[in-house]
Amino acid sequence: MPAATAAVANGQDEVKLFSANPAGGLPHGWEPLILLRTKNQTHYKLVSKEDRTVLHARAEKASSGLMQKVDIDPAANPWLHWQWKIADLIHSADNTHHATEDSPVRIILGFDGDKDTLPFADQILFETARVMTGYEFPYATLMYIWENKVPVGTIIRSNHSSRIKMMVAARGKNGIGEWQTFTRNIVEDYEKAFGEKPGKLIGVGVLTDTDNTGEAVEAWYGDIRLMRERGMLAAGERKASPLVVGQGE
């Protein structure tokens, strides 16, 4: 799994929607996130599913993502809303262990901050990763993942860096094959994960990865939105059935 999502601060003030694109190819405003070219890449493609355009992902012993550069004040737009669906679990995945750190779906948020204040070991890690990949890594990365056994709401520190935290948004077999809808307060989740207030949100990404377990998985992503106020669904958005809502607590 990549160590973090790459992002820069001179991006868009909103997340571009998958549904605004026709089926076929990649969504406008999103770009491949390939941090290790020696690994197989996850295949992403826009598809028409249930009368809307969504992003399809398929990974087979693969790890790569899609990302969009943004420039969003999380305090002004704290409510993250997204939908995803998976065909099955990655049965041997366990994100608490480096050797099995895979997930069928991930929403990745990259935040800005002063890297000079970080421990020297983290600064060296970021600089080494930048030289190796060409990407400028964010100050902090928060992921929402689907885990097999760890309870929903648990925060898992990535084995790659203390500046990468994973929050379990879904767990186990419940909801496989169904659209799930989530609403999270990213300011509250960031403070819980990192013990400080977040800086600017500078990158939003998705990642379906099976490089550590070597399994194959298929998933779909609906639109990702940042909202000023909490709301069940944005205007005109299709309601998923059944509805599963992650509370920002």
Secondary structure, 3 states (H helix, E strand, C coil): CCCCCCCCCCCECCCCCHHHCCCCCCCCCCEEECCCCCCECCEEEEEECCCCEEEEEEEECEEEEEEEEEEECCCCCCEEEEEEEECCCCCCCCCCCHHHCCECCEEEEEECCCHHHCCHHHHHHHHHHHHHHCCCCCCEEEEEEEECCCCCCCEEECCCCCCEEEEEEEECCCCCCCCEEEEEEHHHHHHHHHCCCCCCEEEEEEEEECCCCCCEEEEEEEEEEEECCCCCCCCCCCCCCCCCCCCCC
